[in-house]
Amino acid sequence: MSIKKTSLYATATAATLAVTLTACGGSGSGGNASGGTANKDATVNVGSLYEPQNLDNTAGGGQGVTEALNGNVYEGLFKLTDDGKVEKLLATDYKVSGDGLTYTFTLRDGVKFHSGKALTSEDVKYSLEKVVADDSQSARKNNLQVIKDIATPDARTVKVTLSKKSISFVYNLSYVWIINSQAKNLKTTEDGTGPYQLGKWTRGSALSLDRFPGYWGKAATNKKAVFHYYKDATALNNALLTGAVDVVTSEQSPDALDQFKSNQNYKVNDGDSTTKLLLAFNDKAKPFTDVKVRQAVSSAIDDKKLLESVWGGYGKLIGSMVPPTDPWYEDLTKVNAYDPARAKKLLADAGYAKGFSFTLDTPNYDPHPTAATFIKSELAKVGVNVKINTITPDEWYTKVYKNHDFSATLQEHVNDRDLVWYGNPDFYWGYDNKQVTQWVEQAEQASSTAEQTELLKKVNRKTAEDAASDWLYLYPQIVVASSKLSGYPLNGLNSQFYVYDIQKKG
């Protein structure tokens, strides 16, 4: 999601999702720091473009709050590692009933919140209820609405009963922050159980995290981590060059990489991304109700040329919503591939031989304006006129995501395994295929990951054939760091950026 300030991310202003428990690949922590000894009292300065909107991931905090606080300040019953595995964290054990509907979790003993209060089952109950509340904007709200009842038989036991089987339940719990049930003002303060506690948040500038002395687990390898926020990629790169920051969470300017590659003081890491740039059609609004029109528009756009113009030699074409790290990936780039002649024929077959016009609602941050201009030029070649309407992230959330008041839009979807949104006809793009919806439901209630995978492969192929959206490309995940650093995450799945293992030499 190049410059993805409030995109469809984990707990972004609009909702996102993911599904299942199998590992999704990746390459672990980055960097082998050169020379010297790691300083356990070091301050690690992190450069980012994604400042939180607020500090509550159920209240539209945006991807910035996930990047800074997830795993660092707040923890879940389970943890999603940088290579996509799910590990127990605040839960030490769990059991599932024979019918797959009841999960009994045992909580870790000796865990305290930053306020000093001991973790209990009531806090877990409160945290889950907060995610599924009516006013919640959590990325896991829809996934966790299968929760029917939450019981707390004792302080260390939580018993959750589901309304129907959910093979992804434990995986989805890895995204739920466990919060002190007595905490207040969570948009500006915090009370988590993580290895850091909030230091100071200066809006528009920086957010600092201090090592928490009462942490139940292994202490953070650095004393302090500071997230510094910048308005554009140029300013961010300059900060790295001048030493104002030690690491950039996600490089957004491929043209700037040569200056780091050729300098032994820096390391450029190309990790695995799950971020897709979409041209999302409103499949319930004419002319995009017609599958031939969607196929025509998809075939008229040279995705390879667009990717090259934005990212140079980085990123991938995927032809669907599924990145290679998802278990149900299949290379579908040949489905509705670039073919202007085919696009013109499809338009004629759909009754638009002379083309048509539509408005493309375009977020105002990179790379959307560039992509929109490119799409406008490409579609003009087949007689389709595009009017670009540039809007802010907040306007996008209200107009497109909430009100479905659009014809087509550009947006990034960051999470892994988010194909299943095409099984929800009420999602903002309005794709409605009853067979797909059935496959998605069957996959979620599958008895094995193998069964789930086969069903979601069918969903992937069908949505690609229907051109439910046009998946323009898969972003690269480029982390640039000082050679003095090691232990930083390479993949940053779903926007998380764990800083507690980062070591800084000197």
Secondary structure as the mmCIF struct_conf table of DSSP 4:
data_model
#
loop_
_struct_conf.conf_type_id
_struct_conf.id
_struct_conf.beg_label_comp_id
_struct_conf.beg_label_asym_id
_struct_conf.beg_label_seq_id
_struct_conf.end_label_comp_id
_struct_conf.end_label_asym_id
_struct_conf.end_label_seq_id
TURN_TY1_P TURN_TY1_P1 SER A 2 ILE A 3
TURN_TY1_P TURN_TY1_P2 LYS A 5 THR A 6
STRN STRN1 LEU A 8 LEU A 8
TURN_TY1_P TURN_TY1_P3 ALA A 10 THR A 11
BEND BEND1 THR A 13 ALA A 14
BEND BEND2 LEU A 21 THR A 22
STRN STRN2 SER A 29 GLY A 30
BEND BEND3 GLY A 35 GLY A 36
STRN STRN3 ALA A 38 ALA A 38
TURN_TY1_P TURN_TY1_P4 LYS A 40 ASP A 41
STRN STRN4 THR A 43 SER A 48
BEND BEND4 LEU A 49 LEU A 49
BEND BEND5 GLN A 53 LEU A 55
TURN_TY1_P TURN_TY1_P5 ASN A 57 GLY A 60
HELX_RH_AL_P HELX_RH_AL_P1 GLN A 63 LEU A 69
STRN STRN5 ASN A 70 ASN A 70
TURN_TY1_P TURN_TY1_P6 GLY A 71 VAL A 73
STRN STRN6 TYR A 74 TYR A 74
BEND BEND6 LEU A 77 LEU A 77
STRN STRN7 PHE A 78 LEU A 80
TURN_TY1_P TURN_TY1_P7 ASP A 82 ASP A 83
BEND BEND7 GLY A 84 GLY A 84
STRN STRN8 VAL A 86 LYS A 88
BEND BEND8 LEU A 89 LEU A 90
STRN STRN9 ALA A 91 VAL A 96
TURN_TY1_P TURN_TY1_P8 GLY A 98 ASP A 99
BEND BEND9 GLY A 100 GLY A 100
STRN STRN10 THR A 102 LEU A 107
HELX_LH_PP_P HELX_LH_PP_P1 ARG A 108 ARG A 108
TURN_TY1_P TURN_TY1_P9 ASP A 109 GLY A 110
STRN STRN11 LYS A 112 LYS A 112
TURN_TY1_P TURN_TY1_P10 HIS A 114 SER A 115
BEND BEND10 GLY A 116 GLY A 116
HELX_LH_PP_P HELX_LH_PP_P2 LYS A 117 LYS A 117
STRN STRN12 ALA A 118 ALA A 118
HELX_LH_PP_P HELX_LH_PP_P3 LEU A 119 LEU A 119
HELX_RH_AL_P HELX_RH_AL_P2 SER A 121 VAL A 132
BEND BEND11 ALA A 133 ALA A 133
TURN_TY1_P TURN_TY1_P11 ASP A 134 ASP A 135
TURN_TY1_P TURN_TY1_P12 ALA A 139 ASN A 142
HELX_RH_3T_P HELX_RH_3T_P1 ASN A 143 VAL A 146
STRN STRN13 ILE A 147 ASP A 154
TURN_TY1_P TURN_TY1_P13 ALA A 155 ARG A 156
STRN STRN14 THR A 157 LEU A 162
BEND BEND12 SER A 163 LYS A 164
TURN_TY1_P TURN_TY1_P14 ILE A 167 SER A 168
HELX_RH_AL_P HELX_RH_AL_P3 PHE A 169 LEU A 173
TURN_TY1_P TURN_TY1_P15 SER A 174 TYR A 175
HELX_LH_PP_P HELX_LH_PP_P4 VAL A 176 ILE A 178
TURN_TY1_P TURN_TY1_P16 SER A 181 GLN A 182
TURN_TY1_P TURN_TY1_P17 LEU A 186 THR A 188
BEND BEND13 GLY A 194 PRO A 195
STRN STRN15 TYR A 196 THR A 202
TURN_TY1_P TURN_TY1_P18 ARG A 203 SER A 205
STRN STRN16 ALA A 206 ARG A 211
TURN_TY1_P TURN_TY1_P19 PRO A 213 GLY A 214
BEND BEND14 TRP A 216 LYS A 218
HELX_LH_PP_P HELX_LH_PP_P5 ALA A 219 ALA A 220
BEND BEND15 THR A 221 LYS A 223
STRN STRN17 LYS A 224 TYR A 229
BEND BEND16 LYS A 231 ASP A 232
HELX_RH_AL_P HELX_RH_AL_P4 ALA A 233 LEU A 241
TURN_TY1_P TURN_TY1_P20 THR A 242 GLY A 243
BEND BEND17 ALA A 244 ALA A 244
BEND BEND18 ASP A 246 ASP A 246
STRN STRN18 VAL A 247 VAL A 248
BEND BEND19 THR A 249 SER A 250
HELX_RH_3T_P HELX_RH_3T_P2 PRO A 254 ALA A 256
TURN_TY1_P TURN_TY1_P21 LEU A 257 LEU A 257
HELX_RH_AL_P HELX_RH_AL_P5 ASP A 258 LYS A 261
TURN_TY1_P TURN_TY1_P22 SER A 262 SER A 262
TURN_TY1_P TURN_TY1_P23 GLN A 264 ASN A 265
STRN STRN19 TYR A 266 GLY A 271
STRN STRN20 LYS A 276 PHE A 281
TURN_TY1_P TURN_TY1_P24 ASP A 283 LYS A 284
BEND BEND20 ALA A 285 ALA A 285
TURN_TY1_P TURN_TY1_P25 LYS A 286 THR A 289
BEND BEND21 ASP A 290 ASP A 290
HELX_RH_AL_P HELX_RH_AL_P6 VAL A 291 ALA A 300
BEND BEND22 ILE A 301 ILE A 301
HELX_RH_AL_P HELX_RH_AL_P7 ASP A 303 TRP A 311
TURN_TY1_P TURN_TY1_P26 GLY A 312 GLY A 313
STRN STRN21 LYS A 316 LYS A 316
BEND BEND23 GLY A 319 MET A 321
TURN_TY1_P TURN_TY1_P27 PRO A 324 THR A 325
BEND BEND24 ASP A 326 ASP A 326
TURN_TY1_P TURN_TY1_P28 PRO A 327 TRP A 328
TURN_TY1_P TURN_TY1_P29 THR A 333 ASN A 336
BEND BEND25 TYR A 338 TYR A 338
HELX_RH_AL_P HELX_RH_AL_P8 PRO A 340 ASP A 349
TURN_TY1_P TURN_TY1_P30 ALA A 350 GLY A 351
TURN_TY1_P TURN_TY1_P31 ALA A 353 LYS A 354
STRN STRN22 SER A 357 PRO A 363
BEND BEND26 ASN A 364 TYR A 365
TURN_TY1_P TURN_TY1_P32 ASP A 366 PRO A 367
HELX_RH_AL_P HELX_RH_AL_P9 HIS A 368 ALA A 380
TURN_TY1_P TURN_TY1_P33 LYS A 381 GLY A 383
STRN STRN23 ASN A 385 ILE A 391
HELX_RH_AL_P HELX_RH_AL_P10 PRO A 393 TRP A 396
HELX_RH_PI_P HELX_RH_PI_P1 TYR A 397 LYS A 402
TURN_TY1_P TURN_TY1_P34 ASN A 403 ASN A 403
BEND BEND27 SER A 407 SER A 407
STRN STRN24 ALA A 408 HIS A 413
BEND BEND28 ASN A 415 ASN A 415
TURN_TY1_P TURN_TY1_P35 ASP A 416 ARG A 417
HELX_RH_3T_P HELX_RH_3T_P3 LEU A 419 GLY A 423
TURN_TY1_P TURN_TY1_P36 PRO A 425 ASP A 426
BEND BEND29 PHE A 427 PHE A 427
TURN_TY1_P TURN_TY1_P37 TYR A 428 TRP A 429
HELX_RH_AL_P HELX_RH_AL_P11 LYS A 434 GLU A 444
TURN_TY1_P TURN_TY1_P38 GLN A 445 GLN A 445
BEND BEND30 SER A 447 SER A 448
HELX_RH_AL_P HELX_RH_AL_P12 THR A 449 GLU A 465
TURN_TY1_P TURN_TY1_P39 ASP A 466 ALA A 467
BEND BEND31 ALA A 468 SER A 469
STRN STRN25 ASP A 470 LEU A 474
HELX_LH_PP_P HELX_LH_PP_P6 TYR A 475 PRO A 476
STRN STRN26 GLN A 477 SER A 482
TURN_TY1_P TURN_TY1_P40 SER A 483 LYS A 484
STRN STRN27 LEU A 485 SER A 486
BEND BEND32 GLY A 487 GLY A 487
STRN STRN28 TYR A 488 PRO A 489
BEND BEND33 LEU A 490 ASN A 491
HELX_RH_3T_P HELX_RH_3T_P4 LEU A 493 SER A 495
TURN_TY1_P TURN_TY1_P41 TYR A 500 ASP A 501
STRN STRN29 GLN A 503 LYS A 504
STRN STRN30 LYS A 505 LYS A 505
#
